[in-house]
Amino acid sequence: MSTSGTSPAPPTAAGTFTRKSSGLVRQVGTADTFFYGMMQIAVAYVVFIVATWALYPGSSMELATFIVLFGAIALGLVYALFSSVYPRSGGEYVFLSRTTHPGVGFVSSFVMTFWQSYYFGVNGAFLALFGLGPLFAVLGLQLDSSALTDISSFFAKDYGIFLTGASVVLFFAVIQSRGMKLYFTIQKHASYVVLVSLGITLLVLLLTATGAIDFASHFDKLAGSGAYDRVTADATAAGANLHPGTKLGPTLEFMIWPAFSLFFAVLSVSFSGEIKNVKRGQMIGITSAMVVSAFLLIALMFLGRKAVGTEWLLAATSPDGSFPLDTGAFINVLAMMAGGNWFLSIVEDLWVILIIMFVAGTTLVYSSRAMLAWGLDGMAPERLSAVSEKRHTPGVAIATTSLLALALLAVFSFTDEFRILSGLGGMGATFFVACVIGAVFPYIKRDTFEASPAAIRWGGIPLMTIAGTVGAIFLGYLVTRSFVDDAFGATSSTTIRTNIGVLVVGILWYLVARAVRAKEGVDMSKRFAEIPVE
Amino acid sequence: MRIYFASDVHGSNRCWLKFLAAARFYEADAIVMGGDITGKVVVPIIREDDGTTWATFLGIRRQPKDQAELDRLVKQIDDTGYYSVEMTAAEYAEHAADPAKVEALFRRLVLERVQRWIELAEERLADQPTRCIVNAGNDDFFEIDELLDASDRIEHPEGRVVELDGLELFAIGFANETPWQCPRDIPEAELRARIDAAAAQVNDMERALFTIHVPPFDTELDKAPKLDEELRVVMTPMGQPEIVSVGSTAVREAILEYQPLMGLHGHIHESPRVAKLGRTTVLNPGSEYGEGVLRGALIDCDRKRGVKNTLLVTG
């Protein structure tokens, strides 16, 4: 806060008068909100989204992304509107506690925090699987270096995946323990690198898709003469269907993949000042970020497909086919091969590496802050809310999140029990609950709704109800799919048992914590209970 | 004894009514309000020549269809902490063009509401033994002190010690200087002098409650978004506000020097926390007055054992 002697005019809203009072600040603009929203969306997940496409014969990646965008926008609106009702709530923990029951808020937060901790470590694993491994595989070919190829192989092995993930966990645990300023400074500079790297990748794919670059010859040059044609021939011989057409059913089933990337923009907690206003700018900013990110995903999918050929991409990623490199036919691999230059390959892969890294960092921020809030609320040991006097960071919460992340990373790395989407069901369930509560909020908390900036209606129906209903339909479908999708979902007994277990532990945790605090003379039922006004 | 402490209700009728009801709801022996009780925004309700009314409230144009809807709108405005006032379009234009008229309007509306709140306290606490302690904050006009002093139900301990079941409590509503130049913003040295003058009246620091509106500097109680020169929040690349300490160094030094039992603070709405500063437990319940949510702190303490329990609550 500036403490200079100058005193600018206090901000005001149209049609009102304000006086000079502390705390009156100006709102964040639409453009800024858009930028922040973009930073939340894991566009780099397009790497494995495209690689799983062949598992859904007859699906359209681009159409699935376009359709699921409506669900993402609905979810984004629910969170944006809730944050305008409770601007300092900090996410679903508080607004679900206040609108339903403290137990619902806590259990939702518990489930989300567990899976965010899971993805803290697993994003580190993604770095090995989809960022570093592919980079060294391509560099090994481009520089004809077996040492680089060996490094690539290291990143594909279970201990390589674990050690990379563990390094990411420790890196962010140390960085965030030393203060968020350092973390944000690093991220700010990294975001510029991401923009340049992604721009160059899109340009290379565009040039390849339009024929200016011949992908087949570049591929053959690295993988051996005739390698490009053999990919299609081998897959066809193995019985892969390379002409499945486009059908709605498989397309809808494929939506769980782009949803996994797009939905998490809502985890960005908005900030609003005391001059409350209808935050159309904020809603536009959040939804625009989702729209632009979705079209970025679609562009990468489309250009990637056109660059290498649709049949060839299906063949290269088909479980029946064979890809002649020590890495998957990921879109970054294909773009690096199209680029045909080792330096360009490094530049092209940076956006994947950096976005995955910072998604890991964001999951740590979410999880450690949630644990801090539990400690403050008496729902967890007080030590969990301990904040370093020197660094002002929640060291115990960061350490706890990191240990949990390492344990879950070990299961992911050394067993087949956890998959990429293992956490989508649990986290999606929390989003589903938020959407359902959002849909009924204008009716169960009518006074609060009417006296808030969220009191916007379309055709006489609260926007919150419309968005909540649409979001709940999408989330209900996606959560169900994430538990039954045999293609590459989260159907292992361990994943299902873990999802159920996390829910049960969350409920038990809430009940035990309430009982312990009651013994200490603290009635936790009054923690969020509204004081009745006569 | 159990103390319920809240702060920064900023004119919200709903929060004030909750504050008065908190004694029964939380079974508190004393309810303490830590300052900034007055609001910051006036919402003019424009009455047109044809008798219809409209207002811009929370950015949405509201057009009540009848008196019942108008009454509901007025209640919503008052509960939010804003002041509603009916005027014609011409009167609105006059006020919009003349800051002195707006200032006078604010003073009238603020003092009317404080007087009404005092009457409500006297009505609703009449049959309760609960102590009701209310102090001003840096945003509050000095004129409200006279109204609080005139009440025989509310205690107003600005700069003086009151005994509270063996504990000693004093209050300071002044704060270190802010970018908004509020009525009770003063330099750190002057703030320290006021604290010292009040502390000199305390007999036993280990049983003293320093109710100082502004929290101590560089604690978890004083974190607020960093602002630029145009009062815009400075954001991080992730879209989070950049957070800095904005508390008072004078308050920090005084607490570390005197080491009272507790420091009860408000002022920074975004920093609800309980923390330790040396041996002293310091807390800030935060504020969400605009949503009609009354943030508070329950403090179980007594003369023998000091602080037994603290719990931040949102009522």
Interface residues (C-beta under 8 A of the other chain):
Chain A: M1 S2 T3 S4 G5 T6 S7 P8 P10 P11 T12 A13 A14 G15 T16 F17 T18 R19 K20 S21 S22 G23 L24 V25 R26 V28 D32 T33 F35 Y36 G37 M39 Q40 V85 Y86 P87 R88 V94 R98 M180 K181 F184 Q187 K188 S191 S268 V269 S270 F271 G273 E274 I275 K276 N277 V278 T362 V365 L376 D377 G378 V387 H392 D447 T448 E450 A451 S452 P453 A455 I456 E520 G521 V522 K526 R527 F528 A529 E530 I531 P532 V533 E534
Chain B: H10 R14 L17 K18 A21 A22 F25 Y26 D36 K40 V41 V42 V43 P44 A55 T56 L58 G59 I60 R61 R72 Q76 D79 T80 Y82 H95 A96 V102 E103 L105 F106 R124 N138 D139 A175 N176 E177 T178 P179 W180 Q181 C182 E220 K223 A224 P225 K226 L227 D228 E229 E230 L231 R232 V233 M235 T236 P237 M238 G239 Q240 P241 E242 I243 V244 V246 H267 H269 E270 P272 R273 V274 A275 G286 E288 G290 E291 G292 V293 L294 L298 D300 K308 N309 L311 L312 V313 T314 G315
